[in-house]
Amino acid sequence: MSRRLKVSAAQLGPIHRADSRKSVVARLVEMLKEADSRGSKFVVFPELALTTFFPRWWMEDQAEVDKYFEAQMPSPETLPLFELARSKGIGFYLGYAELTEEEGKTRRFNTSILVGPDGRTVGKYRKVHLPGHAEHRPASPYQHLEKKYFEVGDLGFNVWKMFKDDIIVGQCICNDRRWPETFRVMGLKGAEMVVLGYNTPTDNVYAPKEPPYLRVFHHNLSIQAAAYQNGIWVVATAKAGKEDGFWLHGGTAIVAPTGEIVAKSNTEEDEVVSYDCDMELGEYIRNTTFNFAKHRRPEHYKLIVERTGVKVEPSN
Amino acid sequence: MSRRLKVSAAQLGPIHRADSRKSVVARLVEMLKEADSRGSKFVVFPELALTTFFPRWWMEDQAEVDKYFEAQMPSPETLPLFELARSKGIGFYLGYAELTEEEGKTRRFNTSILVGPDGRTVGKYRKVHLPGHAEHRPASPYQHLEKKYFEVGDLGFNVWKMFKDDIIVGQCICNDRRWPETFRVMGLKGAEMVVLGYNTPTDNVYAPKEPPYLRVFHHNLSIQAAAYQNGIWVVATAKAGKEDGFWLHGGTAIVAPTGEIVAKSNTEEDEVVSYDCDMELGEYIRNTTFNFAKHRRPEHYKLIVERTGVKVEPSN
């Protein structure tokens, strides 16, 4: 019998600074119910899904920053989501800002978790490719301070066995999706589906001349290439719309292992996008064009791990 | 003053088994003249541009196979192309089957060269990602015997400084374009433009159920993602059309560092596609989203070089 998984991407519209955790969790709960009504067994929520995208603001008071972080998960506010999911037998991916004490040190990460249909947290990921900057840029219309508020993730790119068919699921977050290294590492560990959430501004604050139409194009291009080049399903869920006036693009999408977008959002509001994924579809790709064992040549890839930045190195 | 390069992709229609080298070179010469008339300083010819795509046939007689190979380059037959290019001050990329004696051993590679506008060969590449198989598959409508007729390339992925503006040009061949590792290595060496030729069947012989419309989609997806994710120009030139009844797709394209296809072929015949490339366009991408030095995290990429094939490795 074919291995299938009906997945729902649960896109969030804007979360404003004034919105409480409770009100946000109520929205996540509503979308989980909608996904359940469609027969979904897996719901993918966005990155930093419990608050506004706070790295857009320069804050000097760490106590103010920490209000956007979660010191426990589930927390009293998020517990209703965990309980509902468990009662429905639904697994989910959730992004949040993680505050943790490790070896006597306070640490902060941009984190996501995979929760199994039994309600237990299966796996955690901490964002590796933090975009943006750490310094204040007062001339910029908004900040992108992920490099200030978060540490670089220390857990690497991993995959987990989930659901009744033992589907191999990987996870990453937002900007990670632009880097082919992200998906290749998970592909080499046997990923069949990679899920992620994102908050991506509608304009490119670093390149004011870049036409905004390129933003969703680049998003699609990255996740479609990742899907095809590893023969995997990719589910990418946006937080979208204008948060306190700052505009994030939508473009929530479910991508087949062929690289085709098979389902997508058409709003920048709370919206559930679902697809019944045939897990066998990626197999022919992973066994032919992208049969890694037959075709990859790591002896010629060494620079990928030996060098971080560009060094102009012509052979003549 | 801005650094620009007007490039032409010189797509070839079919080359049949009966066609002589001389007749093929005459077609290349015609297209080089056309490119020159448009002011191009760089012409990109296809992979194995001097013969039919011979790996589609099972041949047991090595002497028969070797008729498709070049033991010298330039050869008497190809010299007119080199001489015309030098007289016009045009550089070019040319793919061919290379037969060479090295350390007392006969070796065969699927090779490409970059020739400078002064007529000198600047750099050589030998295809790393050989697709297909080595064994005879009599039940298949055609063979794809690159793994039989060629050795895996031994020169790695390199870049060269070319033209009056010292543009950093990389090269690869056909199936290499599907592998993000190919472009990342050249990107890390400072590539500003990567050029390649290809021969790609219109159908997927390994997956007869795959809709043929995916073939050009996968080609485009791969080169567009490569361009964007490295902030480089990509020029990809087809050999296209029905060679002795075996159909190769077109899709010759020039891709900007934004990932956009800015020029493309619309036939499966000999056709020159040109674009005046602004070499600065990729800079904002390489300095922001894909500023490798700021954002890459090789410590989490190790598996890319440590592992060739998939090993299913869930963390739970």
Contacts between the chains, C-beta under 8 A, distances in Angstrom:
chain1	res1	chain2	res2	distance
A	122	B	316	5.5
A	123	B	315	5.7
A	123	B	316	6.4
A	128	B	297	5.0
A	128	B	300	5.3
A	129	B	295	5.6
A	129	B	296	7.9
A	129	B	297	6.7
A	130	B	295	7.6
A	131	B	289	7.2
A	131	B	295	6.8
A	152	B	297	6.4
A	153	B	300	7.8
A	156	B	300	4.9
A	157	B	300	6.2
A	158	B	315	4.4
A	159	B	313	7.0
A	159	B	314	5.5
A	159	B	315	6.8
A	160	B	314	5.2
A	160	B	315	5.5
A	160	B	316	4.8
A	161	B	314	4.1
A	161	B	316	5.9
A	168	B	312	6.3
A	168	B	314	6.0
A	175	B	295	7.8
A	178	B	229	6.6
A	178	B	289	6.5
A	178	B	290	7.6
A	179	B	229	7.3
A	179	B	295	7.9
A	179	B	296	7.5
A	180	B	180	3.6
A	180	B	181	7.9
A	180	B	184	6.9
A	180	B	225	7.4
A	180	B	229	6.2
A	181	B	180	8.0
A	181	B	184	7.6
A	181	B	296	7.6
A	181	B	300	7.6
A	181	B	301	4.6
A	181	B	304	6.4
A	184	B	180	7.0
A	184	B	181	7.6
A	184	B	301	7.9
A	184	B	303	7.9
A	184	B	304	5.5
A	185	B	300	7.0
A	185	B	301	6.4
A	185	B	303	4.9
A	185	B	304	6.4
A	187	B	310	7.0
A	188	B	303	5.0
A	188	B	304	7.2
A	188	B	307	5.0
A	188	B	309	7.8
A	188	B	310	5.9
A	188	B	311	7.1
A	189	B	303	7.3
A	189	B	310	7.5
A	189	B	311	7.0
A	189	B	312	7.1
A	189	B	313	4.4
A	189	B	314	7.6
A	190	B	310	5.3
A	190	B	311	6.8
A	190	B	312	3.4
A	190	B	313	6.2
A	190	B	314	7.4
A	204	B	288	7.6
A	204	B	289	7.9
A	206	B	284	7.5
A	206	B	288	3.9
A	206	B	289	7.3
A	207	B	284	4.9
A	207	B	285	7.9
A	207	B	288	6.0
A	209	B	284	7.9
A	210	B	258	7.8
A	210	B	284	7.3
A	214	B	258	5.8
A	214	B	259	7.8
A	214	B	260	7.7
A	217	B	259	6.9
A	217	B	260	7.7
A	218	B	228	6.0
A	218	B	258	8.0
A	218	B	259	6.5
A	221	B	221	7.3
A	221	B	224	5.7
A	221	B	225	5.4
A	221	B	228	5.8
A	221	B	259	5.2
A	222	B	225	6.7
A	222	B	228	7.6
A	222	B	229	7.2
A	224	B	221	5.7
A	224	B	225	7.7
A	225	B	180	7.4
A	225	B	221	5.4
A	225	B	222	6.7
A	225	B	224	7.7
A	225	B	225	3.5
A	225	B	229	7.9
A	228	B	218	6.0
A	228	B	221	5.9
A	228	B	222	7.6
A	229	B	178	6.6
A	229	B	179	7.4
A	229	B	180	6.2
A	229	B	222	7.2
A	229	B	225	7.9
A	258	B	210	7.8
A	258	B	214	5.8
A	258	B	218	8.0
A	259	B	214	7.8
A	259	B	217	6.9
A	259	B	218	6.5
A	259	B	221	5.2
A	260	B	214	7.7
A	260	B	217	7.7
A	284	B	206	7.5
A	284	B	207	4.9
A	284	B	209	8.0
A	284	B	210	7.3
A	285	B	207	7.9
A	286	B	310	7.1
A	288	B	204	7.6
A	288	B	206	4.0
A	288	B	207	6.0
A	289	B	131	7.2
A	289	B	178	6.6
A	289	B	204	7.9
A	289	B	206	7.3
A	290	B	178	7.6
A	291	B	309	7.7
A	292	B	308	6.3
A	292	B	309	4.7
A	292	B	310	5.5
A	293	B	308	5.8
A	293	B	309	2.8
A	293	B	310	7.0
A	294	B	309	7.8
A	295	B	129	5.6
A	295	B	130	7.6
A	295	B	131	6.8
A	295	B	175	7.8
A	295	B	179	7.9
A	296	B	129	7.9
A	296	B	179	7.5
A	296	B	181	7.7
A	296	B	308	5.0
A	296	B	309	7.2
A	297	B	128	5.0
A	297	B	129	6.7
A	297	B	152	6.4
A	297	B	308	8.0
A	298	B	304	7.0
A	298	B	305	4.6
A	298	B	306	7.3
A	298	B	307	7.4
A	298	B	308	5.6
A	300	B	128	5.3
A	300	B	153	7.8
A	300	B	156	4.9
A	300	B	157	6.2
A	300	B	181	7.6
A	300	B	185	7.0
A	301	B	181	4.6
A	301	B	184	7.9
A	301	B	185	6.4
A	301	B	304	5.9
A	301	B	305	5.1
A	302	B	305	5.6
A	303	B	184	7.9
A	303	B	185	4.9
A	303	B	188	5.0
A	303	B	189	7.3
A	304	B	181	6.3
A	304	B	184	5.5
A	304	B	185	6.4
A	304	B	188	7.2
A	304	B	298	7.0
A	304	B	301	5.9
A	304	B	304	5.5
A	304	B	305	6.5
A	305	B	298	4.6
A	305	B	301	5.1
A	305	B	302	5.6
A	305	B	304	6.5
A	305	B	305	5.3
A	306	B	298	7.3
A	307	B	188	5.0
A	307	B	298	7.4
A	308	B	292	6.3
A	308	B	293	5.8
A	308	B	296	5.0
A	308	B	297	7.9
A	308	B	298	5.6
A	309	B	188	7.8
A	309	B	291	7.7
A	309	B	292	4.7
A	309	B	293	2.8
A	309	B	294	7.8
A	309	B	296	7.2
A	310	B	187	7.0
A	310	B	188	5.9
A	310	B	189	7.5
A	310	B	190	5.3
A	310	B	286	7.1
A	310	B	292	5.5
A	310	B	293	7.0
A	311	B	188	7.1
A	311	B	189	7.0
A	311	B	190	6.8
A	312	B	168	6.3
A	312	B	189	7.1
A	312	B	190	3.4
A	313	B	159	6.9
A	313	B	189	4.4
A	313	B	190	6.2
A	314	B	159	5.5
A	314	B	160	5.2
A	314	B	161	4.1
A	314	B	168	6.0
A	314	B	189	7.6
A	314	B	190	7.4
A	315	B	123	5.8
A	315	B	158	4.4
A	315	B	159	6.7
A	315	B	160	5.5
A	316	B	122	5.5
A	316	B	123	6.4
A	316	B	160	4.8
A	316	B	161	5.9
